[in-house]
Amino acid sequence: MPLTNTSVHRVDRDKPRLDWRIERKFFILPQHIGLAYMLLRQVCHLDSEYPEEQINSLYFDTPDLEQHNRSLAGEFRKDKVRIRWYGEDENHQDETPVFLELKSREGFASSKQRQRLLVPTENIKLSSLAKGIVPKSTLIDTISGFGHFPTKPLQPIIRIAYWRYRFTEMLTGVRVALDCRIRSTMIAREIGYGERELGLPGGVIEVKGPTIELPITLRHLKIMDLDWSRFSKYSYCIDSHSEKLGTVGRLSPSGKIF
């Protein structure tokens, strides 16, 4: 039977896991991305399986952007619902694996639960993202299985894509990622100015491990003025799309102008 835009196949479902980890994020100024990559290569191994690739995410939120506002307010507990897929935009396969994810955060600790699904490749094209990639029933049933029960309806808000370099710190095995070439397109038409592929300068280093203490080899990254302990690509992109055109620092994170 031919695939339709609403056909979804569950594959390789694991039981939801709540493996909490400490996550530190540091914003990198545009002029320091090359330096950051060079320094990480000196103290980290490149990931043996997926050293670099494009990551794409469709984020969901309530019509009044409840999760975005909770992030801006610095609330202790936050949740994000997104569908993530990997690889660049050219995809000639009939089906594409995607991951429906719930990311939960309490202070610096975070956990992620995900369900792998196969969807028609047509569903992840930009022109189709307003439909949400998967049926609403699949979205709600899956996040309910993760123990997340939104009190308001969720809708697709924004698509964010970026390039990720993955590393493992040599002494401790802590996972490190460098994200750059961040681009976003607003899917919710009532937000922003309808811009596509809005490029956001700068990058993000993410350090994920069992403690808040950085490995000693990574502490010298302070020479790059890394002063962010919390950073959300989702909120960063929402703010940039929402800010009035021509505003100074529109594409900069709050508190930074470059």
N, C-alpha and C positions, 0 to 999 in steps of 0.2 A: 504494500500500500504506500503511495507517495507521501512524503513528509509534508506537513503543513506548518504554518507559522506558529502554531500552538502546540506542536508535538514536542514532548520532553521525555527523555529516558533517564531513569536513575541508574547509576552504575557505581559499583564499589563503595557502597555506603559503610562507613565506620560508625561505631557508636560515638555520640557527641563526647568530646573530651574537654575537660577544664584544666588545662595545663597552664598555670599562671606563670608569667615571666616578668621581669623588670625591663621596661623599655625606655631608653633614653634617646631623644631626638635633638639634633643640632642643625640649625639652619646655616647654610654655607653661602656666602656672598658669591655672586657670579664670577668675579675675578679669581676666586680661590678654589674653584671646582677642580681644575687641573692639578693644583698643589695637593688638594685633599686626596685625589686618586693616587698620586705619586707616593704620599706618605703612607697610605693604607697598604699599598703594594710592598712597602718595606717591612711592615710588621704583621702582615696577614697573608694567608694563602687564599688564592682565588678559589671559589667553590668549584669542586671537581665536576659536578653534574650540570649546574646552570650558572656559569660565571657571569653572564650578562644576558639581558633580554628586555623586551618591552612588556610592561604590565599595564593592563587596562581594567578600569573599574567603573561600574554604573552604581552610583550611590542612591539610596532610597531615604526619604524623610517624610515627615508629615507636611501638609500644605503650609503650615505656619513655621516650618523649619525648626521643630522642637529640638532635635539633636544638635543642630548647628548652634542654636542659642544656648543650649546647655554647655557646649564646648566653650563658647565665648565667655560664659559666666564662670568658667573654671570649676564647674561642679565636680565633686569627688567621683561620682558614678556616671559613666556615659556608655552608650551602646551605639554601634553603627551597623546598619544592614547594607550589604553591597553584593553585587555579582561581579566576579573577577574572571578574566581570561588572559591568556598569555600569547605573545607573538605580535608581529607587526600587522598592519591592516590588511595586506594582501593575503587572502586565504581562499584557496580554490577547492577546499573540501566541502562535502555536502553537510557534514555535521562538525561541530566544534565543542570540545569539553569546556564547561564553565564551572565555577565554584560559587555556590550561594553561601555567603559567609555572615556570621554574626561576630563582630569584634566587641568585646566588653572591656572596660577599663575602670579600675579603681585606683585613683592616685597615679603612681608610676607603674602599677602592676596591670598587665593586660592578658587576655586570653582570647583565643579564636576558635570557633567551631565552624566547620564547613561541610557542605554536601556537594559532591561532584555530580554533575548532570551533563547529558549530551543534548544539545539543541541544534536546530537547523542554523547553518552559518548565516543565513539571511537575517536571523534575529539579532545578531550583534552588529549589523551595519548601522551606521549613524542614523539613517533615515527611519530605522525600525525601533530605536531605543525607547521612544516614548511609550511603547507597548509593554516595556518592562522585561523583555527577553524571555521570561517564563510566565505562565498563567498566574493570576493573583492567588488562586487556590494553592498552587505549588509553593509560592512565596510564603504564604501564611502558615501552611501545614509544616513547612520545613523549619521556619524560625520558632514556631510553637514547640516543635520537637527539641529545639535548643533551650527551651524554657523562657522564651522571650514573647511577651504578649502585649503588643502596642495597644494603647487605648484609643488611638486615632488611626485613620487609614494611612497607609504608606503609598508613595508614588515615586516614580523615577525623577531625580532632581538634576544630576550632573554626571557627565562622563569625564573621567580624568585618566590620562595616559602619561607614562613617564618611562625613562630608561633606568634600569637598576643594575648595578654591579654588586655581586655578592662575594663576601669574604668570610674567612674564619680566622680569628686572632690566634697567632702561633702558640702562645704559652697556655692559654686558658680554654681555647675552643669556642669562645664566645662568638656569636654570629654578628656580623657587621654588614650593613648595606649602604651604598651610596646611590642616591636617587637624583636624577637631573633630567633636563629636557622635559620639564613638566608642562603639559598642555591640557586644556579643559574646554569642554563645550557644554553650555547650559541646555538641558533637556526640558526643564520646566519653563514654558514660554513666558510665564508671568514674572520671572526673575531676570534682571539684567537687560542687556541690549541686543540679544540675539547673536552674540559673537561666537564664531566657531574657531576651534583650535587656538584659543587665547594662550599665547606662550607666556609663562611666568618665569622670570629670571631666577637664577640661584639654584640651590640643591639642598638635599637633606642627608645627613648621616644618621642612621639608626643603629643603635647598639642594643642587642637583646641577650639577656643572660639571667642568672639566678639571683644577682644582687645589684644594688644601685651603684656600687663601687665600679668605676671604670678600670679595666686592665691597665697596668702601669705603662704598657707600650702605647696606649691610646691617649694618655694624659697630655702628651706634648701637643695634641691637636688644639690646645688652648691658645697656641700662638696665632690661630686664625680668628680669634675673638668669638669663639663659639659660646654664646650665652643663652641659648634656648634649652630649656629642660622639657618643655611640652611644645609640640608642633603638630598641627593637623592639616594635611593637604586639602582635605575636604573643606574645612572652614576658610583656609587661605584662598582657595579658588572661588568659593561663594562670595567672599568679601570683594575680590578683584572684579568679578562680574557685576556685583551690585553697586560698586562705587561709581560716582558720576564720571562720565567721560571727560578726560582732560585734567582730572584731579592729580595733583602732585603726589607721587608715591602710590598711585593706584595699584600698581602691580607688585608692590612691596608688602611683606608681612607687616602687621601692625607694629609700630614703634621703630621701623627701619625704612630709610629712604636711600635708594641707590639708582 
